Amino acid sequence: MSLGPGEQEVRKLQSTGGSTFTLSLPKPWVTEHHLGSRDSLRVDWRPSGALRITPLTSSNEQERHAFFDHSNLPKNSLHDHLMGAYISGADVIKIRFTSGRSKELARSVRRFLKSTRGFEIINESDDMMEMRCLLNASEMPLSASLNRMYLLVTSLMRDIVNSFDGGELEFLEDSGERESEVDALLYLIDRQVRILLDSHVVAAKLNITRPMAVEYGNLARSLERMMDHVHNLSRFILENPEFISASDDFPPMLHVSTWMNALKELMINIRTRDSIRIEHARHELKSMQQSLLEYEREELEKTSKGPLLAQKLSISESIRRLGAYSRDFGEILLNMKISTEMSVVQNG
């Protein structure tokens, strides 16, 4: 029977010698991996109960190539295609192009290289460009990228708080760069998770299971959404510096320390996964959200209306959403904890 990737068949165990069982391997699989008698195989007993068989003699270094013909792509869509290739795990990207659209090509490639990590142009001719990723997916732990995202988010928020306390606004001027770095780290984690789901070798090197890798991707998405709101706050202050002087003792800003302390506690629990501490942090965040909602209701009931009220409500909502995304962060940590503590019981 022919057996290829993705196909299944049932094979029976054979008893040899009374204490040993053998199972014949599909010949197409043996041929595909250039195996012969006496070649070694690695057998892993997976937590799910399945056995994984890996040829030791086969190379684990497989490259994924993506090719784009620029002339056949919709206008201004090259960057989206490049990002799709990057997140999908492409190691090499080749682009065929014509001189008539060279400016769009150069603009899209520059934007792509700025938004990603590891890719470099290694070959370029009159009608072809080749880029290669020089960063191995298994070299950078997912936790390191998450921690870097956390530091970028909280450092920008601290600069915002300092601006209300009389600090210099110039410290907020690089907020766009910090947001871009958070985006790039999210794309990197998305790429690593996608590669890890397809490669047990990468999963083993990163020492993380595939379900846990998916949850790390969810954590990164929560941090990226937090950064969006913190970045919007910094832009608002830079564009409306008079708001600070017009909003002495601005109540929503008093809740920022609660958010930062809770998020710090949740980041610590990526490693420790203490359900009591996680739930306590989530409770603090929920109380913060309720207080902000009450503040917004009271402001709306006041007779004075105008741009200042709208600005106050907008900032309050952003801080409240930071609490919501952080609570989601905590929920993901609880999911990770419960998943690792579950046991498998055979029925029947």
N, C-alpha and C positions, 0 to 999 in steps of 0.2 A: 504494500500500500504506500502511495506517495504521501509524504508528510512534510509540510512547509511551515514557515513562521505563522503563528496564529491558529494553526490547525490542531486538532486533538484526536486522540485515539486511546483505547483502553488496552493495556497489556497486563498479562498475568505474571505473578511472581513464580519463580521456580525454586524448589528446595534442593540444595546441593550439600550433601554431607550431614544433613540433619540439623546443623546449627547455623547455616548460612543460606541466605536467600539472594537470588540474582534476578536482574531484570534486563532484558535486551534493550539496547538503544536504537532509535530509528536510524537506518543507514543514511538517509539524506542529511541528517544532522551531523553524523560522524564525518561524512564526506565534506560537508560545508566547512567544518573546522579542521580539516586535514589531519584527522586522527587515525591511529592505527593501534594494533595490539600492543599492550604494555605501556601505552601513553597514560599519563596521570590526569585524574579529574579531581576537582575539589568539590566536596559535598557539604552543603550548609543546611542545618536543620533550622528552619525559620520559625519565629514565634507563632505563626499561624498554623504550624504543623506541617507545612509543605517542605519538601526537599528541593534545594537548588543545586544544579550540577553545572560546574564551570570548567572548561578545559584550561589547564595550566599552561599548555603550549601555545594557546591562541593569544594574539595581541589584543590588549584591551584598549589600545589607542586607535579609535575610529574617529574620523573627521566627518563633520556634517558640512556640506557645501550648499550654498544658496546662489542662484544665478538670476539676474534681472536684466531684461532688455529694456533700457530706458525709453526707447522710442515706442514701445508697446504699452507703457504704463500711462494711466490717466495723468493729466497735467497736475503738478504739485503734489503727487502722491508718493514720490520716491522715499521720502523720509519715513512715512508710515510703513512702507514695505521693509525698509532697512530695520526699523525698530521691531517689526514682527519677526524678522529673521534672527535678530539678536536675542529676543526673549525666548524664541523657540529653540535656541541652543546652537545656532550656526557657528562653526569655527572659521569658515572662509566664506566671504561674500564677493562675488564677481559681478561687475556691472558693465554691460556693453552700451555705448552711447554714441551719439552723433554730435558734431560740432555745433549744430543749430541749437542744442539745448544744454550747452556746456555750463552756462551760468547757473541754471537751475540745478544741475548736477552738483556743481561746486558748493552752492548754498546748502543743499540738502545733506551732502556728505559732511560739511563742517558742523552743521547742527547735530548730525548723528554722532560724530566723534565727541562732541561736547557733552552729549546726553548719556553717553555710555562709558563703560570702563573696560580697558584692555584692547580695544580695536585700534589697529594702525594700518595705514596704506603701505603695502609692501611692493606693489608693482603697478605701474601706470604707463599706458601707451596712448596713441592717438584715438583709439576707439574702445579701450578696455581699461578698467580699474579693478584691482584686486586688494581686498582688505582681509586681514587675519587677526583673530583674537589671540593675544599673547598671555592672557590671564587664564590659568587653569581653574575650572569651576570648583575643584576640590581644595584649592589653596587658601581660600578665605572663609573662615567659619561664618555661618549665618548670624550667630550671636554677635560677632564683631561688627557686622554691618548694622544690625539693629541698635547696638549701643551707640554707634556713630550717629545714626539718625536721631536717637533720643537726645544726645548732647547738642546737636544742632538746633533742635526744636526748643529745648529748655534754655539754651544760651541766648537765643533771640528773644524769648519771653522775658528773661532777666533784664535784657537791655531795654525792653519796653517798660518794665516796671521802674527801672532806674530813670527813664525819661520823665515819668510822673513825679519822681522825687528830685527833679532838678538836674538829672544827668544830661550829657550831650546827645543831641539827636543824630550826630554824625555816626554813632555806633550802629544805627539802624540802616545806614545807606547800603550796606552789602547784604541786606536781607534777601534780595533776589538771587544772589549767588548761593546763599545758604539754602534757599528753597530748591534751587537747581541741583545742588549736591544731594539733598534728600531724595529728590526724584530719581537721580542717577543710581542711588543706593537701592531704591525700590526696584528699579529695572534690573539691577544686578541680582537681587534676591529672587525676583521672578524668573530670571534666566537660570540661576542655580537650581531652583526648585524644579523647573521643567527638565533640566538635564538629569537631576537626581532621580526623578520619577522613572526615567528610561534606563538609568545605569546603576546597578547595584554596586559597582566599583566606586563611583563617586559617593554613594550613600555610605559605604564602608569607610572611606577616607574622611568624610565629614563626621562620622560617628553619629548618624542621625537616621531614624526610620523615615520612611516615605510619608506616613500620616503626620508625623511631627513636622516634617519639612513643609507640608501644606499649611499647617498652623503657623509656622514662622512667617510664611507669606502673608497670612491674615494679619499677624501682628505688625508687619511692615506696612501694610495698607492702612492700618489705623494710625500709625505714626505719620504717614504721608498726609492723611487728611487733617491731622492736628496741625501739621506745618502749614497747610493751606490757610487755615484760620489765623495762625500766628503771623504769617507773612502779610495777610490782609490787614491785620491790626497795625503792623509796622508801617505799611504803606499809607494807611489812613493818618497816622500821627505825623508822618513826614509831610503829607499834603495839607494837613490841618493842624499846625503846631499851636494855633490859638485855642484848640479844644482843651489842652492841658491846663492852661491858666483859667479857663472858664469852668473847669470841673474839679474843684478842690475836693479832696476826700471822696473821690468817685467810688461809690460802693462796689460795683463789679470788680474793680481792681483789687479790692481787699480779699477777694476769693481766690486770686491767682495762687497765693501760697498754698492754699488747700489743694488745689489741682496739682501743683508741682510736687508737693510732698506725697500725694497719693500715687502719682505716676512714678515717682522714684521708688516707692514701695513695690509697685507692680513690676518694674524693671528688675529689681532684686529677685523677685519671685519667678522670673523666667528660669532661674537656676534652682531656687529652693522649693518652689511650688507649695508653699504653706497656705492651705485653704483658709485658715483663720485670718491671716494677714491679708490675703487677697480680698476676702469678703469685707474686712474692716475698711480697706481702701475704697472699695466699691460703695460701701455705705456712706463714707465721707463725701464721695463724689455725688451721690444721689442727693444728700442734704444740700450740697452746694448748688446743684441744679434747681432744687425747690426754692432756695433763698433767692436765686437770680430771677426765677419766674415771679416770685412775689414782688421783687423790686420793679420788674417791668410792669406788672399790673398797677402798682402804686403810681408809677410815672405816667401811665396812660390815663389815670383818673384825675390827674392834675389839670387845671384849667389852661396852663401855659402850653401852647403847642408851637412847633416850628422846627427848623433844621437841627437845633441842639438836641431836642428830644429824640429825633430820629437817629442822630449819631449815638446818643447814649444807649438807645435800645439795640442798635446794631452791634455795638461793642459787647453789650451784655449777652446778646444771643451768641456771639462768637465764643465767648468764654464758657457759656453754658454748653455749647457743642463740644468744646474741648473736654468737658466733663463726660459727655455722652460717649465720645470716642474712647476715652480712657476706661469707662465702664465696659465697653465692648472688649477692650484690651484685656481687662481682668476676666471677663467671661471666657475668652479664648484660653487664658492660662488655666482656668478651672477645667476646661475641656481636655487640655493637654495632661493635666494631673490625673484626671479620672481615666483617661485612655491608657496611661502607663500602669495604672493600678488594677485594671480589669484582668480577670483570669479566664482561661478557656476551659470549658467543661464539656466533655463528650457526652452526648445523649445516647441512651439506649445501651 
